[in-house]
Amino acid sequence: MKSGLTLLLVCFLPLAPLTVHAQGPDRRPRPSLPEEEIEGTPAYAALSRIEVADSLLEPNVLIFCGEQVNLDPSDRKRKLRRELASLSRFSQSLQQKAAYFFPLIEPILEEHQIPDDFKYLMVIESGMNPEARSPVGALGLWQFMKETAREYGLRVERKIDERLDIEKSTHAACRYLRTAYDKFHDWVAVAQSYNIGQARIGTELKEQKVEEAIDLQLVEETNRYIYRLLAIKILFTHPENFGISAVPDYYKKIRRR
């Protein structure tokens, strides 16, 4: 199991590296991307040939945090298709992990009145590895940086690091998400801020004056971040469309209250 998880995290480049600067201020793009993520390379062309059914990209499929995401603009559909093609290879393994982690996470999200869809943010942050560690120090399921973890109530000391505590770190993530929503009143902007920082999103919303936060022009990994989040939700809620066997819903019965 451990070796499989290691392989998953390695293969997940650039999924897991999105966690490198989670909640960090004024972030900058990573210096390079794997070949399969660079348009024009043979590897990217091969990835793009993976078929993604158009029926999955209809607006009625894409409901995020209770609101419809309009996919009429062709560039939005193209971006989502790329993430679906890239991530669909890992969906089966992730669903198996979700059978354990979702029952722990869902009640905490509900307690803080955070939309259930944010459990998928945890998926793209860490691949559901509670000990995931980034090269710059982000740690845990929610990939908190030390400073942000302390700001939202976690103990981060030499012998105690509550970023590794599943429940406590989830409560802290919910506090972060609630604070961001109180600022932006837009769950898409909240998700973007988790990747690039609330201050940066606030500045960009004022300067770019876009009608929808999803259209903000940000660093590449944050531009892709929201589409990864949407893609993961589709993969979890429509696994049969990707030839993936869904994990039974039995875990719902043991949900913690």
LUMTORZA-722280 format. One record per residue (C-alpha): x, y, z; residue in one letter. Coordinates in Angstrom, 2 decimals. Layout:
// residues N
X X&Y Y&Z Z&residuo A;
...
***
This chain:
// residues 257
X 0.00&Y 0.00&Z 0.00&residuo M;
X 2.75&Y 2.39&Z 0.93&residuo K;
X 4.66&Y 1.74&Z -2.28&residuo S;
X 1.48&Y 2.29&Z -4.29&residuo G;
X 0.92&Y 5.60&Z -2.55&residuo L;
X 4.48&Y 6.66&Z -3.29&residuo T;
X 3.96&Y 5.83&Z -6.94&residuo L;
X 0.72&Y 7.79&Z -6.93&residuo L;
X 2.38&Y 10.90&Z -5.55&residuo L;
X 5.24&Y 10.64&Z -8.02&residuo V;
X 2.85&Y 10.18&Z -10.91&residuo C;
X 0.76&Y 13.04&Z -9.69&residuo F;
X 3.21&Y 15.66&Z -10.79&residuo L;
X 1.84&Y 18.28&Z -11.25&residuo P;
X -1.09&Y 17.35&Z -8.98&residuo L;
X 0.80&Y 17.09&Z -5.70&residuo A;
X 3.21&Y 20.00&Z -6.45&residuo P;
X 0.23&Y 22.32&Z -6.47&residuo L;
X 0.57&Y 22.04&Z -2.72&residuo T;
X 4.06&Y 23.48&Z -2.64&residuo V;
X 2.98&Y 27.00&Z -1.78&residuo H;
X -0.56&Y 26.44&Z -0.48&residuo A;
X -1.94&Y 29.63&Z 1.07&residuo Q;
X 1.33&Y 31.42&Z 0.38&residuo G;
X 1.36&Y 35.12&Z -0.52&residuo P;
X 2.32&Y 36.43&Z -3.95&residuo D;
X 3.28&Y 33.12&Z -5.37&residuo R;
X 5.30&Y 32.55&Z -8.50&residuo R;
X 5.05&Y 29.81&Z -11.14&residuo P;
X 7.10&Y 26.68&Z -10.77&residuo R;
X 10.18&Y 26.86&Z -13.01&residuo P;
X 9.13&Y 23.99&Z -15.25&residuo S;
X 6.37&Y 21.50&Z -15.98&residuo L;
X 6.59&Y 17.82&Z -16.93&residuo P;
X 6.66&Y 17.32&Z -20.69&residuo E;
X 3.14&Y 15.93&Z -20.76&residuo E;
X 1.86&Y 19.26&Z -19.41&residuo E;
X 3.57&Y 21.43&Z -22.04&residuo I;
X 1.53&Y 22.16&Z -25.14&residuo E;
X 3.23&Y 21.19&Z -28.39&residuo G;
X 5.29&Y 18.31&Z -26.99&residuo T;
X 4.66&Y 14.70&Z -28.14&residuo P;
X 3.72&Y 13.66&Z -24.61&residuo A;
X 1.13&Y 16.42&Z -24.36&residuo Y;
X -0.30&Y 15.46&Z -27.74&residuo A;
X -0.67&Y 11.86&Z -26.58&residuo A;
X -2.42&Y 13.00&Z -23.40&residuo L;
X -4.79&Y 15.17&Z -25.41&residuo S;
X -5.92&Y 12.16&Z -27.45&residuo R;
X -7.50&Y 10.61&Z -24.36&residuo I;
X -11.22&Y 10.77&Z -25.03&residuo E;
X -13.45&Y 12.66&Z -22.63&residuo V;
X -17.13&Y 12.41&Z -23.42&residuo A;
X -18.79&Y 15.71&Z -24.28&residuo D;
X -21.76&Y 14.66&Z -22.15&residuo S;
X -19.59&Y 15.09&Z -19.06&residuo L;
X -18.94&Y 18.71&Z -19.90&residuo L;
X -22.52&Y 19.89&Z -19.92&residuo E;
X -23.32&Y 22.70&Z -17.47&residuo P;
X -25.80&Y 20.56&Z -15.53&residuo N;
X -22.95&Y 18.22&Z -14.60&residuo V;
X -20.83&Y 21.04&Z -13.24&residuo L;
X -22.40&Y 22.24&Z -10.05&residuo I;
X -19.75&Y 23.54&Z -7.68&residuo F;
X -20.79&Y 24.45&Z -4.14&residuo C;
X -24.40&Y 24.58&Z -5.21&residuo G;
X -23.88&Y 26.93&Z -8.15&residuo E;
X -23.72&Y 26.12&Z -11.84&residuo Q;
X -20.41&Y 26.63&Z -13.61&residuo V;
X -21.03&Y 27.92&Z -17.11&residuo N;
X -18.96&Y 26.01&Z -19.65&residuo L;
X -20.25&Y 27.81&Z -22.72&residuo D;
X -16.95&Y 29.65&Z -23.25&residuo P;
X -14.92&Y 27.18&Z -25.32&residuo S;
X -11.68&Y 27.86&Z -23.46&residuo D;
X -13.25&Y 26.74&Z -20.19&residuo R;
X -14.34&Y 23.45&Z -21.72&residuo K;
X -10.88&Y 22.94&Z -23.21&residuo R;
X -9.17&Y 23.56&Z -19.86&residuo K;
X -11.49&Y 21.20&Z -18.04&residuo L;
X -11.02&Y 18.51&Z -20.68&residuo R;
X -7.25&Y 18.69&Z -20.19&residuo R;
X -7.55&Y 18.12&Z -16.44&residuo E;
X -10.04&Y 15.28&Z -16.87&residuo L;
X -7.70&Y 13.55&Z -19.30&residuo A;
X -4.72&Y 14.07&Z -17.02&residuo S;
X -6.35&Y 12.95&Z -13.78&residuo L;
X -8.60&Y 10.13&Z -14.94&residuo S;
X -5.66&Y 7.70&Z -14.78&residuo R;
X -5.53&Y 8.03&Z -11.00&residuo F;
X -9.22&Y 8.07&Z -10.12&residuo S;
X -9.53&Y 4.42&Z -9.05&residuo Q;
X -6.74&Y 4.70&Z -6.48&residuo S;
X -8.10&Y 7.97&Z -5.16&residuo L;
X -11.59&Y 6.54&Z -4.76&residuo Q;
X -10.20&Y 3.77&Z -2.61&residuo Q;
X -8.52&Y 6.30&Z -0.32&residuo K;
X -11.69&Y 8.38&Z -0.21&residuo A;
X -13.56&Y 5.43&Z 1.32&residuo A;
X -11.46&Y 6.06&Z 4.44&residuo Y;
X -10.93&Y 9.83&Z 4.43&residuo F;
X -14.26&Y 11.23&Z 3.26&residuo F;
X -16.23&Y 9.96&Z 6.29&residuo P;
X -13.73&Y 11.79&Z 8.51&residuo L;
X -13.75&Y 15.01&Z 6.50&residuo I;
X -17.41&Y 15.44&Z 5.52&residuo E;
X -18.86&Y 15.97&Z 9.02&residuo P;
X -16.22&Y 18.62&Z 9.80&residuo I;
X -17.01&Y 20.53&Z 6.61&residuo L;
X -20.69&Y 20.34&Z 7.53&residuo E;
X -20.00&Y 21.56&Z 11.07&residuo E;
X -18.27&Y 24.68&Z 9.70&residuo H;
X -20.90&Y 25.15&Z 6.96&residuo Q;
X -18.32&Y 24.65&Z 4.24&residuo I;
X -19.71&Y 23.12&Z 1.03&residuo P;
X -19.11&Y 19.40&Z 0.75&residuo D;
X -17.32&Y 19.96&Z -2.58&residuo D;
X -14.28&Y 21.21&Z -0.71&residuo F;
X -13.38&Y 17.66&Z 0.21&residuo K;
X -12.14&Y 17.49&Z -3.38&residuo Y;
X -9.74&Y 20.33&Z -2.64&residuo L;
X -8.09&Y 18.03&Z -0.12&residuo M;
X -7.77&Y 15.45&Z -2.90&residuo V;
X -5.86&Y 17.74&Z -5.23&residuo I;
X -3.79&Y 19.17&Z -2.40&residuo E;
X -2.29&Y 15.97&Z -1.04&residuo S;
X -3.61&Y 13.00&Z -2.99&residuo G;
X -5.14&Y 12.07&Z 0.40&residuo M;
X -1.77&Y 11.32&Z 1.92&residuo N;
X -1.93&Y 12.65&Z 5.52&residuo P;
X 1.88&Y 12.77&Z 5.66&residuo E;
X 2.42&Y 14.49&Z 2.31&residuo A;
X 5.26&Y 16.99&Z 2.53&residuo R;
X 6.26&Y 19.51&Z -0.11&residuo S;
X 9.86&Y 20.61&Z -0.77&residuo P;
X 9.16&Y 23.99&Z 0.85&residuo V;
X 7.51&Y 22.63&Z 3.97&residuo G;
X 3.75&Y 22.38&Z 3.29&residuo A;
X 2.50&Y 19.37&Z 5.22&residuo L;
X -0.49&Y 17.11&Z 5.71&residuo G;
X -3.79&Y 16.42&Z 4.00&residuo L;
X -4.44&Y 20.13&Z 3.53&residuo W;
X -0.83&Y 21.10&Z 2.85&residuo Q;
X -0.55&Y 23.89&Z 5.36&residuo F;
X 2.52&Y 26.07&Z 5.48&residuo M;
X 3.80&Y 26.60&Z 9.04&residuo K;
X 2.78&Y 30.24&Z 9.32&residuo E;
X -0.70&Y 29.67&Z 7.95&residuo T;
X -1.21&Y 26.62&Z 10.15&residuo A;
X -0.40&Y 28.64&Z 13.26&residuo R;
X -2.61&Y 31.50&Z 12.11&residuo E;
X -5.57&Y 29.14&Z 11.91&residuo Y;
X -5.05&Y 27.47&Z 15.26&residuo G;
X -2.67&Y 24.57&Z 14.74&residuo L;
X 0.33&Y 23.84&Z 16.93&residuo R;
X 3.49&Y 23.59&Z 14.87&residuo V;
X 6.46&Y 22.89&Z 17.10&residuo E;
X 9.56&Y 20.73&Z 17.03&residuo R;
X 7.84&Y 17.77&Z 18.68&residuo K;
X 4.20&Y 18.49&Z 17.87&residuo I;
X 2.90&Y 19.30&Z 14.41&residuo D;
X -0.88&Y 19.30&Z 14.22&residuo E;
X -0.79&Y 19.62&Z 10.45&residuo R;
X -0.44&Y 15.82&Z 10.60&residuo L;
X -3.61&Y 15.48&Z 12.65&residuo D;
X -6.45&Y 14.69&Z 10.24&residuo I;
X -9.28&Y 16.19&Z 12.25&residuo E;
X -7.47&Y 19.24&Z 13.64&residuo K;
X -5.99&Y 20.16&Z 10.27&residuo S;
X -9.41&Y 19.84&Z 8.66&residuo T;
X -10.92&Y 22.19&Z 11.25&residuo H;
X -8.11&Y 24.64&Z 10.48&residuo A;
X -8.71&Y 24.35&Z 6.73&residuo A;
X -12.39&Y 25.07&Z 7.32&residuo C;
X -11.51&Y 28.18&Z 9.31&residuo R;
X -9.33&Y 29.32&Z 6.41&residuo Y;
X -12.09&Y 28.65&Z 3.87&residuo L;
X -14.70&Y 30.45&Z 5.97&residuo R;
X -12.45&Y 33.49&Z 6.39&residuo T;
X -11.88&Y 33.57&Z 2.63&residuo A;
X -15.60&Y 33.28&Z 1.90&residuo Y;
X -16.36&Y 36.16&Z 4.25&residuo D;
X -13.99&Y 38.24&Z 2.12&residuo K;
X -14.98&Y 37.17&Z -1.38&residuo F;
X -18.51&Y 35.69&Z -1.11&residuo H;
X -17.55&Y 33.43&Z -4.00&residuo D;
X -16.54&Y 29.79&Z -3.51&residuo W;
X -14.49&Y 29.70&Z -6.72&residuo V;
X -12.41&Y 32.63&Z -5.45&residuo A;
X -12.10&Y 30.85&Z -2.11&residuo V;
X -10.66&Y 27.78&Z -3.82&residuo A;
X -8.24&Y 29.91&Z -5.82&residuo Q;
X -7.13&Y 31.69&Z -2.66&residuo S;
X -6.22&Y 28.38&Z -1.06&residuo Y;
X -3.66&Y 27.94&Z -3.79&residuo N;
X -2.34&Y 31.46&Z -4.15&residuo I;
X -3.31&Y 33.33&Z -0.99&residuo G;
X -6.22&Y 35.55&Z -0.02&residuo Q;
X -4.30&Y 38.80&Z -0.41&residuo A;
X -3.29&Y 37.97&Z -3.97&residuo R;
X -6.79&Y 36.94&Z -5.02&residuo I;
X -8.22&Y 40.10&Z -3.48&residuo G;
X -5.75&Y 42.25&Z -5.42&residuo T;
X -6.38&Y 40.43&Z -8.70&residuo E;
X -10.16&Y 40.68&Z -8.37&residuo L;
X -9.86&Y 44.45&Z -7.95&residuo K;
X -7.33&Y 44.95&Z -10.74&residuo E;
X -8.69&Y 42.59&Z -13.40&residuo Q;
X -12.38&Y 43.40&Z -12.84&residuo K;
X -13.57&Y 40.08&Z -14.27&residuo V;
X -17.21&Y 39.13&Z -13.93&residuo E;
X -16.35&Y 35.65&Z -12.63&residuo E;
X -13.37&Y 34.61&Z -10.55&residuo A;
X -12.79&Y 31.59&Z -12.77&residuo I;
X -11.63&Y 33.99&Z -15.52&residuo D;
X -8.85&Y 35.58&Z -13.48&residuo L;
X -5.49&Y 35.44&Z -15.24&residuo Q;
X -3.14&Y 34.07&Z -12.60&residuo L;
X 0.04&Y 32.01&Z -12.56&residuo V;
X -0.33&Y 28.84&Z -14.61&residuo E;
X -0.77&Y 26.40&Z -11.75&residuo E;
X -3.51&Y 28.53&Z -10.18&residuo T;
X -5.25&Y 28.98&Z -13.53&residuo N;
X -5.39&Y 25.19&Z -13.68&residuo R;
X -6.19&Y 24.69&Z -10.00&residuo Y;
X -9.92&Y 25.39&Z -10.22&residuo I;
X -10.27&Y 23.15&Z -13.27&residuo Y;
X -8.48&Y 20.35&Z -11.43&residuo R;
X -10.94&Y 20.76&Z -8.59&residuo L;
X -13.88&Y 20.54&Z -10.99&residuo L;
X -12.32&Y 17.59&Z -12.79&residuo A;
X -11.79&Y 15.65&Z -9.57&residuo I;
X -15.43&Y 16.17&Z -8.64&residuo K;
X -16.55&Y 14.82&Z -12.02&residuo I;
X -14.25&Y 11.82&Z -11.70&residuo L;
X -15.63&Y 11.00&Z -8.27&residuo F;
X -19.28&Y 11.53&Z -9.15&residuo T;
X -19.22&Y 9.95&Z -12.63&residuo H;
X -16.50&Y 7.26&Z -12.45&residuo P;
X -18.41&Y 4.90&Z -14.73&residuo E;
X -17.92&Y 7.33&Z -17.61&residuo N;
X -14.18&Y 6.73&Z -17.37&residuo F;
X -14.38&Y 2.97&Z -17.12&residuo G;
X -13.70&Y 3.11&Z -13.39&residuo I;
X -15.50&Y 0.99&Z -10.83&residuo S;
X -17.02&Y 3.19&Z -8.18&residuo A;
X -16.22&Y 2.40&Z -4.56&residuo V;
X -19.45&Y 1.31&Z -2.81&residuo P;
X -21.25&Y 3.88&Z -0.70&residuo D;
X -21.03&Y 1.67&Z 2.37&residuo Y;
X -18.62&Y 4.14&Z 3.95&residuo Y;
X -21.48&Y 6.63&Z 4.27&residuo K;
X -22.98&Y 4.34&Z 6.89&residuo K;
X -19.99&Y 4.75&Z 9.18&residuo I;
X -19.78&Y 8.51&Z 8.78&residuo R;
X -18.74&Y 10.07&Z 12.04&residuo R;
X -21.24&Y 12.42&Z 13.70&residuo R;
***
